[in-house]
Amino acid sequence: MATQQYGHRGEYSYAYDERDDHERRGGGGGPRRGLGRLPAGLRAPIEGRAWREFAYVLLSLPIAIAGFVWAVTMVSLGAGLLITFIGVPVLAGALAGARGFGALERVRARTLLGVTVGSPEPVRPRKNGPMGWIGAVLKSGVSWRSLLYGVLHLPWAVFSFGVAVAFWTTGWTLLTYPLWQWVFPMYGGQGGIQLYGDEAHSVYLDNPFEITVTALIGLAVTLVTPWVIRALTTVDRLAVVGLLGPSRLQNRVVELESDRGVVVDTAAADLRRIERDLHDGAQARLVGLAMDLGLAKEKLAEDPEAAARMVSDAHGEVKTALQELRDLARGIHPAVLTDRGLDAALSSVASRCTVPVTVEVDLAERPAPAIEGIAYFTVSELLQNISKHSRATRASVDVWRAGGRLMLQVYDNGVGGAEASGGSGLAGLRDRIEAVDGILLVNSAPGGPTRVTAELPWRRA
């Protein structure tokens, strides 16, 4: 089964893949090895997933009845008592109970359906005390969505329960008919299952051919049943996610909070890097330069030649310090990027790469400076990785606009094996790009080649 998963940017994820892959490969012992060789349609009725989904449908009916009774009874009671003040806390209690049923449904969906639904926003009273809590519950969209789920779940639970039980019992009953057909002539006084009967005659499934056909029909129904139940539980998945999970607005808030943290951490890391480069590089050279000039000043009167040599050495140190300051300024924001745009800036970066790089920038206009800067540093970081690790003989950089997105692609024919895993430079690059609603994709199989594609939102300058 294909993974459908969202981290902090999504609402839910399917958790079956690893378990199903294990069953599909037949891991965990001899019987499973044989089961793993069967086609998916043949092994579906005896897989754990089918039984878990069937258990979910069976449990849905009593839980849906309880949730429906709670919702209708408490809301009716609260609405009837609204003429007095008592109705308000009763309605709040009804909504709180509905949220409790919603929490139970999320746990049940995670356990039996493998659907992980994030917890919705909790009740946050603006004022202390019971009145503050009652007001927060009544204003919460999560509470009303949970109540709506409790009302709508019952008719669907009744339908899915009836369909699932009918298919499941019919399939297994007919499939195993040859094993228990003997009960009819021995204890029922008839040859088998009666298909038709009236005052004149009756038709029973009692000869070998009819018994075999009955078992084959049962096999067909049994093979179809897991897929029918899976279709039914798909509706349950959508209902749990849509009504009991976080809203899109809440997901967006969580996403923006996470992105804000990434931006703050990245900015702090950049400041620490700049401070370290200044302290260990240009600042240390300037301190040494000041000391050398002081010694040259003392020797100027008594040993002019030595003083001249020291001044000459100091002049070389000044040039080195200036070069380091230029490199540091280029790392903060290169002047060529501000003056001439991405084409010239990326060509300058490519010229310093140890691998021949082809640069192609197809942009009719310049993006916003922030996006332009992120694009520049993304390509710069990727080209540095190519120089240090790829062992490539050629590379290319392509930049273009696709609708409302700025697209970057960096390719090299090196050894591959690059991963955007935690702690790597690519992981930090990915976090920086995602902080502005971008995407970083790394395609780098062992042995190469490596193709890194970045997608950034297009914003006009």
C-alpha positions in Angstrom: 0.0 0.0 0.0 1.4 3.4 -0.9 2.2 5.7 2.0 0.1 8.7 2.5 1.7 10.7 5.3 1.9 14.2 6.4 4.2 15.5 9.1 3.4 18.7 10.8 2.0 19.9 7.4 -0.8 17.3 7.1 -3.8 16.0 8.9 -3.3 12.3 9.1 -1.2 9.4 8.0 -1.7 5.7 7.1 0.2 3.4 9.4 -0.3 0.1 7.5 2.6 0.1 5.1 5.3 -1.5 7.2 2.9 -4.1 8.6 1.4 -4.8 5.3 4.8 -5.0 3.6 5.8 -7.5 6.3 2.8 -9.6 5.5 3.3 -9.2 1.8 6.9 -10.4 2.0 5.9 -13.2 4.2 8.2 -12.2 7.1 7.9 -13.7 10.6 7.9 -17.5 10.0 7.2 -20.3 7.7 3.4 -19.9 7.3 3.7 -16.3 6.4 6.3 -17.0 3.8 3.8 -19.1 2.0 1.1 -16.5 2.5 3.4 -13.8 1.1 3.5 -15.6 -2.3 -0.2 -15.4 -2.7 -1.8 -12.6 -4.8 -3.3 -9.8 -2.7 -6.8 -10.8 -3.7 -6.4 -14.3 -2.4 -4.8 -13.5 0.9 -6.9 -10.5 1.8 -9.6 -12.5 3.7 -7.0 -14.0 6.1 -4.9 -10.9 6.6 -4.9 -9.1 9.9 -6.0 -5.8 8.2 -9.3 -7.3 7.0 -10.1 -8.6 10.5 -9.2 -5.3 12.1 -11.4 -3.4 9.7 -14.3 -5.9 10.3 -13.8 -5.4 14.0 -14.0 -1.6 13.5 -17.3 -2.0 11.7 -18.7 -4.2 14.4 -17.7 -1.8 17.2 -19.0 1.2 15.2 -22.7 0.3 15.7 -22.8 0.2 19.6 -20.5 3.2 19.9 -22.5 5.1 17.3 -25.8 4.4 19.1 -24.3 5.6 22.4 -22.9 8.8 20.7 -26.2 9.5 18.9 -28.3 9.0 22.0 -25.9 11.3 23.9 -26.0 14.0 21.3 -29.7 14.0 20.7 -30.7 13.7 24.3 -28.4 16.3 25.7 -28.9 18.8 22.9 -32.7 18.4 23.1 -32.5 18.8 26.9 -30.3 21.8 26.7 -32.4 23.4 24.0 -35.5 22.9 26.0 -33.9 24.4 29.1 -32.6 27.5 27.2 -35.5 29.4 28.5 -33.7 29.2 31.8 -30.0 29.6 32.4 -29.6 25.8 33.0 -29.8 25.1 29.3 -26.4 26.8 28.6 -24.3 24.5 30.8 -26.3 21.5 29.6 -25.4 22.3 26.0 -21.8 22.8 27.0 -21.8 19.4 28.7 -23.3 17.9 25.5 -20.5 19.4 23.4 -17.9 18.2 26.0 -19.2 14.7 25.9 -19.2 14.8 22.1 -15.5 15.8 22.2 -15.0 12.7 24.4 -16.6 10.4 21.9 -14.5 12.1 19.2 -11.3 11.3 21.2 -12.5 7.7 21.5 -13.1 7.5 17.7 -9.6 8.8 16.9 -8.1 6.2 19.2 -10.2 3.5 17.5 -9.3 4.7 14.0 -5.6 4.7 14.9 -5.7 1.2 16.4 -7.9 -0.6 13.9 -7.7 1.4 10.7 -4.2 2.7 11.0 -5.3 6.3 10.5 -3.4 8.7 12.7 -5.4 11.8 13.2 -3.9 14.7 15.1 -5.6 16.0 18.2 -7.7 19.1 17.5 -7.2 22.4 19.3 -8.0 22.0 23.0 -10.5 24.2 24.8 -8.8 27.3 25.9 -11.0 29.5 28.2 -10.1 33.2 28.0 -11.4 33.7 31.6 -10.9 31.5 34.6 -13.9 29.7 36.2 -16.8 27.7 34.9 -18.3 30.4 32.8 -15.1 30.9 30.9 -14.9 27.1 30.2 -18.6 27.0 29.1 -18.1 29.9 26.7 -14.9 28.3 25.2 -16.7 25.0 24.6 -19.7 26.7 23.0 -17.4 28.8 20.7 -15.2 25.9 19.7 -15.7 24.6 16.2 -14.2 21.3 17.2 -17.0 20.8 19.7 -19.7 21.3 17.1 -18.0 19.1 14.5 -17.7 16.3 17.1 -21.4 16.7 17.8 -22.2 16.6 14.1 -20.1 13.4 13.8 -22.1 11.8 16.6 -25.4 12.5 14.8 -24.2 11.5 11.3 -22.3 8.4 12.4 -25.3 6.3 13.4 -27.0 5.9 10.0 -23.7 5.1 8.3 -22.8 2.7 11.1 -26.1 0.8 10.7 -25.6 0.6 7.0 -22.0 -0.5 7.1 -22.7 -3.0 9.9 -25.5 -4.6 7.9 -23.5 -4.8 4.7 -20.3 -6.1 6.4 -22.0 -8.7 8.5 -24.1 -9.9 5.6 -21.1 -10.3 3.3 -18.9 -11.8 5.9 -21.3 -14.4 7.3 -22.7 -15.3 3.8 -19.2 -15.8 2.4 -17.8 -17.9 5.1 -21.0 -19.8 5.6 -21.2 -20.9 1.9 -17.5 -21.5 1.7 -17.5 -23.9 4.6 -20.8 -25.5 3.5 -19.2 -28.9 2.5 -17.9 -29.2 6.1 -21.2 -28.8 7.9 -23.8 -29.9 5.2 -24.1 -33.2 7.0 -26.0 -31.4 9.8 -29.2 -31.1 7.7 -29.9 -34.8 6.9 -28.8 -35.9 10.4 -30.7 -33.3 12.5 -32.9 -31.3 10.2 -34.7 -34.0 8.3 -33.7 -32.4 4.9 -30.9 -32.9 2.4 -29.3 -29.5 2.7 -29.9 -25.7 2.4 -33.4 -25.2 0.9 -33.3 -22.9 -2.1 -37.0 -23.2 -2.9 -40.1 -24.9 -1.5 -43.9 -24.9 -1.9 -46.7 -27.4 -1.3 -45.7 -29.4 -4.4 -41.9 -29.7 -4.3 -38.7 -28.4 -2.7 -35.2 -27.8 -4.0 -32.2 -28.5 -1.7 -28.4 -28.2 -2.1 -27.7 -31.8 -1.4 -25.7 -33.4 -4.3 -21.9 -33.1 -4.8 -22.2 -30.7 -7.7 -24.5 -28.3 -5.9 -22.4 -28.4 -2.8 -19.3 -27.6 -4.9 -21.0 -24.7 -6.6 -22.2 -23.4 -3.3 -18.6 -23.5 -1.9 -17.3 -21.7 -5.0 -19.9 -19.0 -4.7 -18.9 -18.7 -1.0 -15.2 -18.4 -2.0 -16.1 -15.5 -4.4 -18.1 -13.7 -1.8 -15.3 -14.3 0.8 -12.7 -12.8 -1.5 -14.8 -9.8 -2.3 -15.8 -9.1 1.3 -12.5 -7.5 2.5 -12.6 -5.0 -0.4 -16.3 -4.2 0.4 -15.4 -3.6 4.0 -12.4 -1.6 3.0 -14.6 0.7 0.9 -17.0 1.1 3.9 -14.2 2.0 6.3 -12.8 4.5 3.7 -15.8 6.6 4.4 -15.1 6.2 8.1 -11.6 7.4 7.6 -12.7 10.5 5.7 -15.3 11.3 8.4 -12.9 10.9 11.2 -10.3 13.0 9.5 -12.7 15.7 8.3 -14.8 16.1 11.4 -12.7 14.9 14.3 -9.2 16.0 13.2 -7.6 19.4 13.2 -9.1 22.0 10.9 -7.1 23.4 8.0 -6.7 26.7 9.8 -5.2 24.9 12.8 -2.9 22.9 10.6 -1.8 26.1 9.0 -1.1 27.7 12.3 0.9 24.8 13.5 2.8 24.8 10.2 3.6 28.5 10.5 4.7 28.2 14.1 7.1 25.4 13.1 8.3 27.5 10.2 8.8 30.5 12.4 10.9 28.3 14.7 13.0 27.1 11.8 13.5 30.7 10.6 14.6 31.9 14.1 17.0 28.9 14.5 18.4 29.5 11.0 18.9 33.2 11.6 20.6 32.4 15.0 22.9 29.9 13.3 23.8 32.4 10.6 24.7 35.0 13.2 26.8 32.5 15.1 28.6 31.6 11.8 29.3 35.2 10.9 30.5 35.9 14.4 32.8 32.9 14.4 34.2 33.8 10.9 34.9 37.3 12.0 36.5 36.2 15.3 38.6 33.4 13.9 39.4 35.1 10.5 39.5 38.8 9.8 39.5 39.9 13.5 42.4 37.7 14.4 44.4 39.0 11.3 43.6 42.6 12.2 44.8 42.1 15.8 48.0 40.5 14.5 48.3 43.4 12.0 48.0 46.0 14.8 50.7 44.3 16.8 53.0 44.1 13.8 52.5 47.8 13.0 53.2 48.6 16.6 56.5 46.7 16.5 57.4 48.3 13.2 56.7 51.8 14.7 59.1 51.0 17.6 61.9 49.8 15.1 61.4 52.6 12.6 64.0 54.9 14.2 66.7 52.3 15.1 66.2 49.7 12.3 64.4 51.2 9.3 65.0 48.2 7.0 63.4 45.8 9.5 60.6 48.2 10.0 60.0 48.3 6.2 59.9 44.5 6.0 57.4 44.4 8.8 55.3 47.0 7.1 55.5 45.0 3.9 54.3 41.9 5.7 51.5 43.9 7.3 50.5 45.1 3.9 50.1 41.4 2.8 48.1 40.7 5.9 45.8 43.6 5.1 45.2 42.2 1.6 44.4 38.8 3.1 42.0 40.3 5.7 40.2 42.3 3.0 39.8 39.1 0.9 38.3 37.3 3.9 36.0 40.2 4.6 34.9 40.1 0.9 34.3 36.4 1.1 32.3 36.9 4.3 30.2 39.7 2.7 29.6 37.5 -0.3 28.4 34.8 2.0 26.0 37.2 3.7 24.6 38.6 0.5 26.7 39.0 -2.6 26.7 42.4 -4.3 26.4 40.8 -7.7 23.1 39.2 -6.7 21.7 42.6 -5.7 23.1 44.4 -8.8 22.6 41.8 -11.6 20.3 39.1 -10.3 20.4 35.3 -10.2 22.0 34.7 -13.6 25.2 36.6 -12.9 25.3 35.5 -9.2 25.0 31.8 -10.0 27.5 32.0 -12.8 29.9 33.5 -10.3 29.3 30.7 -7.9 29.7 28.1 -10.6 33.0 29.5 -11.7 34.4 28.8 -8.3 33.2 25.1 -8.3 35.9 22.5 -8.8 33.6 20.8 -11.3 32.6 22.3 -14.7 29.1 23.6 -14.3 26.6 24.7 -16.9 24.2 27.4 -15.7 20.9 28.2 -17.4 18.6 30.8 -15.9 15.3 31.4 -17.7 13.5 34.2 -15.9 11.7 37.1 -17.5 11.8 39.1 -14.3 13.4 38.9 -10.9 11.7 37.5 -7.9 11.5 39.1 -4.4 14.9 39.6 -2.8 14.2 37.1 0.0 13.3 34.4 -2.5 16.2 35.3 -4.7 18.5 35.1 -1.8 17.2 31.6 -0.7 17.6 30.4 -4.3 21.2 31.7 -4.5 22.2 30.1 -1.2 20.5 26.8 -2.1 22.5 26.5 -5.4 25.7 27.7 -3.6 25.3 25.1 -0.9 24.6 22.3 -3.5 27.6 23.3 -5.6 29.8 23.2 -2.5 28.5 19.7 -1.8 29.4 18.7 -5.4 32.9 20.1 -5.0 33.5 18.3 -1.7 31.7 15.0 -2.0 30.3 14.1 -5.4 33.5 13.1 -7.4 31.6 14.3 -10.4 33.0 15.4 -13.8 30.2 17.7 -14.8 27.3 19.5 -13.2 24.4 21.7 -14.3 22.2 24.3 -12.7 18.7 25.1 -14.2 16.5 27.9 -12.9 13.0 28.7 -14.4 9.6 29.8 -13.4 6.6 27.5 -13.5 3.3 29.3 -12.8 3.6 30.7 -9.3 6.7 28.8 -8.4 10.4 29.3 -8.8 12.1 26.1 -9.8 15.7 25.1 -9.2 17.5 22.0 -10.4 21.1 21.0 -9.7 22.5 17.9 -11.4 25.8 16.1 -11.2 27.1 12.8 -12.5 28.9 11.9 -9.3 28.7 8.9 -7.0 25.3 9.7 -5.6 24.1 8.5 -2.2 23.1 12.0 -1.0 20.3 12.0 1.6 18.3 14.8 3.3 18.4 13.0 6.6 18.5 14.6 10.0 21.8 16.3 10.8 23.0 16.6 7.2 23.5 19.8 5.3 20.7 18.9 2.9 18.4 18.6 5.9 19.2 22.1 7.0 18.7 23.3 3.4 15.3 21.6 3.3 14.2 23.2 6.5 15.2 26.6 5.2 13.3 26.1 2.0 10.2 24.7 3.8 10.2 27.8 6.0 9.0 29.8 3.0 6.5 27.1 1.8 9.0 25.5 -0.5 9.9 21.9 -1.3 13.2 20.2 -1.6 13.4 16.8 -3.4 16.6 14.7 -3.5 17.0 12.0 -6.1 20.4 10.4 -5.5 20.7 6.6 -5.9 24.0 5.0 -4.9 26.3 5.2 -7.9 24.7 8.4 -9.1 23.7 10.6 -10.7 22.3 13.1 -8.2 19.4 15.4 -9.0 18.2 17.9 -6.4 15.1 19.9 -7.2 13.9 22.9 -5.2 10.6 24.6 -5.5 10.1 28.1 -4.0 7.0 30.3 -4.1 7.3 33.1 -6.7 6.9 36.6 -5.2 7.5 39.7 -7.3 10.3 42.0 -6.4 
